[in-house]
Amino acid sequence: MIETVLLDMDGVLVDVRGSFRRAIDETVEGFTGVRPAPGRVQAMKDAGGFNNDWILSHALVTEAGLDVPFETVRDAFQVLYRGADFDGLIATEPALIATATLAELATHTRLGLVTGRPEADAEWTLRRFGWDAFIPAVVGMDEQAGREKPHPFGIVRVLEKLGADAATALYAGDTVDDVRASVAAGVIPVGIVPPGLNWETHRRTLMEAGARVVLSTPDALPALVASLA
C-alpha cells in the first residue's frame, strides 16, 4: 500500500518549457551569442548530473570556451526566471496537474515535494496554484546544499519531515536524476513524460534508469496508487 506520494515540480507539477528551458537558452545566448543547439539541453538532462539548471547553463557557457564565474551565470538566469519580485518567467508556468488530483491524493496519502528549485521559488509556485494546502513538506535546493538529485538526500529528508516510510512511498519525476534518486532512497521510482518529449523515447530512457512505471500525465497518479494497494 502506498502511504506517501512525493513529487518533483518541474515537468511534473508545472510545464517549464517556456520558463526554465527558455531561461537556459537566453542565459547561454546572453554570454555566448548563440542558443544551445536543439536537443542539447535535453541530451544533458538525459545523461544525468544536470538536475540544477544553473549548473547546466554554466556548463554550456563553459563549453563554448568562455571563463565566466558560476555566480555570474546564476544571477543572469535568475533575472530572467524569477525577475525582480516573482514577475519573471516563473509567473508564466502552466500547471501540468489538476488541483483535483492533488486533493484526491491528499485524501489518501501524505504528499511531499522534492525539487531542485530554491525553496522560495517552489513555495511561491505552490501558493500561486493553491497547492500548498495539499503539500505540507518541501525540500528544495537550499536544504539539499550540494546533495541534489541524483543524490537521495532530498527524498530521505522529506520522508523524515512527513514521518513516512520509504517502503510505502513513491516519487514521481520526469528526469533520469529523479529516477536514480528514487532508487537510491528506496522508494518506488515513477517516471513522468512531460509535454514536448517523445513518449516512447523518454519512457525508455526513464525505464532504463530504473523507473518501475512511466506515466504520460501526473493525473494518472491516483489510479496508480490505487493499483498498488
C-alpha positions as a LaTeX table, in Angstrom:
\begin{tabular}{lrrr}
\hline
Residue & $x$ (\AA) & $y$ (\AA) & $z$ (\AA) \\
\hline
Met1 & 0.00 & 0.00 & 0.00 \\
Ile2 & 1.25 & 3.46 & $-0.90$ \\
Glu3 & 1.00 & 5.86 & 2.03 \\
Thr4 & 3.21 & 8.68 & 0.73 \\
Val5 & 3.42 & 10.32 & $-2.69$ \\
Leu6 & 6.44 & 12.51 & $-3.31$ \\
Leu7 & 6.54 & 14.83 & $-6.29$ \\
Asp8 & 9.03 & 16.70 & $-8.40$ \\
Met9 & 7.92 & 20.16 & $-9.54$ \\
Asp10 & 9.42 & 20.89 & $-12.95$ \\
Gly11 & 7.90 & 18.74 & $-15.69$ \\
Val12 & 5.53 & 17.10 & $-13.20$ \\
Leu13 & 3.52 & 19.83 & $-11.47$ \\
Val14 & 4.29 & 22.65 & $-13.90$ \\
Asp15 & 5.31 & 22.97 & $-17.54$ \\
Val16 & 8.75 & 24.60 & $-17.67$ \\
Arg17 & 9.30 & 24.65 & $-21.42$ \\
Gly18 & 8.58 & 28.38 & $-21.56$ \\
Ser19 & 10.32 & 29.21 & $-18.29$ \\
Phe20 & 13.34 & 27.17 & $-17.20$ \\
Arg21 & 14.14 & 25.95 & $-20.70$ \\
Arg22 & 13.74 & 29.46 & $-22.11$ \\
Ala23 & 15.87 & 30.90 & $-19.30$ \\
Ile24 & 18.62 & 28.39 & $-20.12$ \\
Asp25 & 18.53 & 29.32 & $-23.81$ \\
Glu26 & 18.50 & 33.07 & $-23.21$ \\
Thr27 & 21.14 & 32.96 & $-20.46$ \\
Val28 & 23.53 & 30.98 & $-22.64$ \\
Glu29 & 22.82 & 33.24 & $-25.61$ \\
Gly30 & 23.48 & 36.29 & $-23.48$ \\
Phe31 & 27.03 & 35.14 & $-22.80$ \\
Thr32 & 27.92 & 33.26 & $-25.97$ \\
Gly33 & 25.83 & 34.98 & $-28.63$ \\
Val34 & 24.11 & 31.73 & $-29.66$ \\
Arg35 & 21.49 & 29.47 & $-28.12$ \\
Pro36 & 22.21 & 25.82 & $-27.35$ \\
Ala37 & 21.66 & 23.50 & $-30.31$ \\
Pro38 & 18.19 & 21.95 & $-30.49$ \\
Gly39 & 18.05 & 18.90 & $-28.25$ \\
Arg40 & 21.32 & 19.71 & $-26.46$ \\
Val41 & 19.72 & 20.63 & $-23.12$ \\
Gln42 & 17.54 & 17.51 & $-23.09$ \\
Ala43 & 20.52 & 15.33 & $-24.01$ \\
Met44 & 22.41 & 16.70 & $-20.99$ \\
Lys45 & 19.39 & 16.08 & $-18.76$ \\
Asp46 & 19.09 & 12.52 & $-20.05$ \\
Ala47 & 22.79 & 11.87 & $-19.40$ \\
Gly48 & 22.24 & 12.80 & $-15.74$ \\
Gly49 & 24.05 & 15.13 & $-13.38$ \\
Phe50 & 22.33 & 18.30 & $-14.59$ \\
Asn51 & 19.25 & 18.50 & $-12.39$ \\
Asn52 & 20.29 & 22.07 & $-11.49$ \\
Asp53 & 19.62 & 24.41 & $-14.41$ \\
Trp54 & 22.12 & 26.96 & $-13.12$ \\
Ile55 & 24.85 & 24.32 & $-13.34$ \\
Leu56 & 23.64 & 23.25 & $-16.76$ \\
Ser57 & 23.65 & 26.83 & $-18.06$ \\
His58 & 27.14 & 27.42 & $-16.69$ \\
Ala59 & 28.35 & 24.18 & $-18.27$ \\
Leu60 & 27.06 & 25.30 & $-21.67$ \\
Val61 & 28.74 & 28.70 & $-21.33$ \\
Thr62 & 32.00 & 27.00 & $-20.33$ \\
Glu63 & 31.61 & 24.52 & $-23.17$ \\
Ala64 & 31.57 & 27.49 & $-25.55$ \\
Gly65 & 35.06 & 28.39 & $-24.35$ \\
Leu66 & 34.15 & 31.24 & $-22.01$ \\
Asp67 & 35.51 & 31.62 & $-18.48$ \\
Val68 & 32.53 & 33.11 & $-16.67$ \\
Pro69 & 32.10 & 32.68 & $-12.90$ \\
Phe70 & 29.25 & 30.38 & $-11.93$ \\
Glu71 & 27.67 & 33.09 & $-9.79$ \\
Thr72 & 27.52 & 35.47 & $-12.76$ \\
Val73 & 25.67 & 32.90 & $-14.88$ \\
Arg74 & 23.36 & 32.04 & $-11.98$ \\
Asp75 & 22.45 & 35.69 & $-11.39$ \\
Ala76 & 21.74 & 36.31 & $-15.08$ \\
Phe77 & 19.50 & 33.24 & $-15.12$ \\
Gln78 & 17.55 & 34.41 & $-12.08$ \\
Val79 & 16.93 & 37.86 & $-13.56$ \\
Leu80 & 15.12 & 36.12 & $-16.41$ \\
Tyr81 & 13.47 & 33.38 & $-14.39$ \\
Arg82 & 12.45 & 34.92 & $-11.05$ \\
Gly83 & 12.52 & 38.56 & $-12.12$ \\
Ala84 & 12.54 & 41.41 & $-9.63$ \\
Asp85 & 9.76 & 40.00 & $-7.44$ \\
Phe86 & 8.46 & 36.74 & $-8.94$ \\
Asp87 & 7.40 & 38.64 & $-12.04$ \\
Gly88 & 9.72 & 36.83 & $-14.44$ \\
Leu89 & 9.22 & 33.64 & $-16.42$ \\
Ile90 & 8.24 & 31.79 & $-13.23$ \\
Ala91 & 4.90 & 33.61 & $-13.30$ \\
Thr92 & 4.04 & 32.21 & $-16.74$ \\
Glu93 & 4.29 & 28.48 & $-15.98$ \\
Pro94 & 1.13 & 26.46 & $-16.77$ \\
Ala95 & 0.00 & 23.68 & $-14.44$ \\
Leu96 & 0.54 & 20.09 & $-15.54$ \\
Ile97 & $-1.54$ & 18.53 & $-12.77$ \\
Ala98 & $-5.15$ & 19.22 & $-11.85$ \\
Thr99 & $-5.73$ & 20.63 & $-8.39$ \\
Ala100 & $-8.43$ & 17.98 & $-8.01$ \\
Thr101 & $-5.76$ & 15.30 & $-8.49$ \\
Leu102 & $-3.70$ & 16.67 & $-5.60$ \\
Ala103 & $-6.84$ & 16.92 & $-3.47$ \\
Glu104 & $-7.65$ & 13.28 & $-4.19$ \\
Leu105 & $-4.10$ & 12.14 & $-3.44$ \\
Ala106 & $-4.06$ & 14.15 & $-0.19$ \\
Thr107 & $-7.23$ & 12.38 & 0.94 \\
His108 & $-5.49$ & 9.01 & 0.96 \\
Thr109 & $-1.73$ & 9.73 & 1.19 \\
Arg110 & 0.84 & 12.12 & 2.61 \\
Leu111 & 2.25 & 14.48 & $-0.04$ \\
Gly112 & 5.71 & 15.98 & $-0.23$ \\
Leu113 & 7.76 & 17.94 & $-2.74$ \\
Val114 & 11.42 & 17.38 & $-3.60$ \\
Thr115 & 12.72 & 19.87 & $-6.13$ \\
Gly116 & 15.91 & 21.38 & $-7.46$ \\
Arg117 & 14.39 & 24.86 & $-7.14$ \\
Pro118 & 15.26 & 27.16 & $-4.27$ \\
Glu119 & 12.63 & 26.72 & $-1.56$ \\
Ala120 & 11.37 & 30.28 & $-2.04$ \\
Asp121 & 10.66 & 29.65 & $-5.73$ \\
Ala122 & 8.99 & 26.30 & $-5.05$ \\
Glu123 & 6.82 & 27.62 & $-2.23$ \\
Trp124 & 5.78 & 30.66 & $-4.30$ \\
Thr125 & 4.62 & 28.36 & $-7.09$ \\
Leu126 & 2.69 & 26.15 & $-4.67$ \\
Arg127 & 0.92 & 29.23 & $-3.29$ \\
Arg128 & 0.24 & 30.55 & $-6.79$ \\
Phe129 & $-1.85$ & 27.48 & $-7.60$ \\
Gly130 & $-3.21$ & 26.89 & $-4.08$ \\
Trp131 & $-1.30$ & 23.61 & $-3.87$ \\
Asp132 & 0.33 & 24.47 & $-0.54$ \\
Ala133 & $-2.94$ & 23.32 & 1.05 \\
Phe134 & $-2.14$ & 19.76 & $-0.04$ \\
Ile135 & 1.68 & 19.61 & 0.08 \\
Pro136 & 2.91 & 20.41 & 3.59 \\
Ala137 & 6.54 & 19.29 & 3.25 \\
Val138 & 9.03 & 20.83 & 0.80 \\
Val139 & 12.72 & 20.11 & 0.30 \\
Gly140 & 14.44 & 22.33 & $-2.25$ \\
Met141 & 17.89 & 23.35 & $-3.35$ \\
Asp142 & 18.77 & 25.27 & $-0.17$ \\
Glu143 & 18.26 & 22.33 & 2.16 \\
Gln144 & 19.93 & 19.86 & $-0.17$ \\
Ala145 & 23.05 & 22.06 & $-0.24$ \\
Gly146 & 25.06 & 20.25 & $-2.90$ \\
Arg147 & 23.24 & 16.94 & $-2.41$ \\
Glu148 & 20.71 & 17.48 & $-5.20$ \\
Lys149 & 19.27 & 14.60 & $-7.21$ \\
Pro150 & 20.50 & 12.04 & $-8.15$ \\
His151 & 21.66 & 12.09 & $-4.51$ \\
Pro152 & 18.85 & 10.62 & $-2.38$ \\
Phe153 & 19.15 & 13.24 & 0.38 \\
Gly154 & 16.12 & 15.29 & $-0.64$ \\
Ile155 & 13.81 & 12.29 & $-0.75$ \\
Val156 & 15.12 & 10.90 & 2.53 \\
Arg157 & 14.77 & 14.31 & 4.15 \\
Val158 & 11.17 & 14.89 & 3.07 \\
Leu159 & 10.26 & 11.40 & 4.31 \\
Glu160 & 11.67 & 12.41 & 7.69 \\
Lys161 & 9.60 & 15.60 & 7.68 \\
Leu162 & 6.46 & 13.61 & 6.93 \\
Gly163 & 7.27 & 10.82 & 9.39 \\
Ala164 & 6.93 & 8.43 & 6.45 \\
Asp165 & 8.47 & 5.09 & 5.48 \\
Ala166 & 10.34 & 4.69 & 2.20 \\
Ala167 & 8.87 & 1.20 & 1.76 \\
Thr168 & 5.37 & 2.66 & 1.33 \\
Ala169 & 6.34 & 5.72 & $-0.73$ \\
Leu170 & 6.76 & 6.61 & $-4.37$ \\
Tyr171 & 8.46 & 9.53 & $-6.07$ \\
Ala172 & 7.23 & 10.92 & $-9.39$ \\
Gly173 & 9.76 & 12.75 & $-11.53$ \\
Asp174 & 10.49 & 13.43 & $-15.16$ \\
Thr175 & 14.27 & 13.05 & $-15.36$ \\
Val176 & 16.91 & 10.37 & $-15.11$ \\
Asp177 & 18.23 & 12.04 & $-11.94$ \\
Asp178 & 14.75 & 11.85 & $-10.37$ \\
Val179 & 14.60 & 8.12 & $-11.03$ \\
Arg180 & 18.13 & 7.47 & $-9.78$ \\
Ala181 & 17.45 & 9.42 & $-6.58$ \\
Ser182 & 14.29 & 7.38 & $-6.01$ \\
Val183 & 16.15 & 4.10 & $-6.43$ \\
Ala184 & 18.90 & 5.23 & $-4.05$ \\
Ala185 & 16.33 & 6.36 & $-1.44$ \\
Gly186 & 14.42 & 3.07 & $-1.58$ \\
Val187 & 11.10 & 4.49 & $-2.77$ \\
Ile188 & 9.18 & 3.36 & $-5.85$ \\
Pro189 & 10.51 & 5.29 & $-8.86$ \\
Val190 & 7.71 & 6.61 & $-11.08$ \\
Gly191 & 8.58 & 8.38 & $-14.30$ \\
Ile192 & 6.52 & 11.11 & $-15.91$ \\
Val193 & 6.94 & 12.03 & $-19.58$ \\
Pro194 & 6.45 & 15.81 & $-19.75$ \\
Pro195 & 4.92 & 17.66 & $-22.71$ \\
Gly196 & 7.20 & 18.18 & $-25.67$ \\
Leu197 & 9.13 & 14.93 & $-25.39$ \\
Asn198 & 8.60 & 11.82 & $-27.45$ \\
Trp199 & 6.60 & 9.38 & $-25.32$ \\
Glu200 & 8.33 & 6.16 & $-26.32$ \\
Thr201 & 11.86 & 7.58 & $-26.36$ \\
His202 & 11.62 & 9.25 & $-22.96$ \\
Arg203 & 9.69 & 6.34 & $-21.46$ \\
Arg204 & 12.55 & 4.06 & $-22.47$ \\
Thr205 & 15.13 & 6.48 & $-21.05$ \\
Leu206 & 13.36 & 6.57 & $-17.68$ \\
Met207 & 12.81 & 2.81 & $-17.59$ \\
Glu208 & 16.49 & 2.19 & $-18.32$ \\
Ala209 & 17.36 & 4.50 & $-15.42$ \\
Gly210 & 15.26 & 2.31 & $-13.11$ \\
Ala211 & 11.67 & 3.57 & $-13.22$ \\
Arg212 & 9.17 & 0.90 & $-12.23$ \\
Val213 & 6.38 & 2.54 & $-14.20$ \\
Val214 & 6.16 & 5.56 & $-16.50$ \\
Leu215 & 3.06 & 7.73 & $-16.85$ \\
Ser216 & 2.08 & 10.21 & $-19.54$ \\
Thr217 & 0.47 & 12.57 & $-17.02$ \\
Pro218 & 0.64 & 13.13 & $-13.25$ \\
Asp219 & $-3.15$ & 13.00 & $-13.24$ \\
Ala220 & $-2.77$ & 9.22 & $-13.56$ \\
Leu221 & $-1.16$ & 9.02 & $-10.10$ \\
Pro222 & $-4.36$ & 8.32 & $-8.12$ \\
Ala223 & $-5.11$ & 5.29 & $-10.29$ \\
Leu224 & $-1.53$ & 4.09 & $-9.90$ \\
Val225 & $-1.69$ & 4.45 & $-6.11$ \\
Ala226 & $-4.95$ & 2.51 & $-6.07$ \\
Ser227 & $-3.42$ & $-0.27$ & $-8.19$ \\
Leu228 & $-0.54$ & $-0.62$ & $-5.72$ \\
Ala229 & $-2.83$ & $-1.00$ & $-2.69$ \\
\hline
\end{tabular}
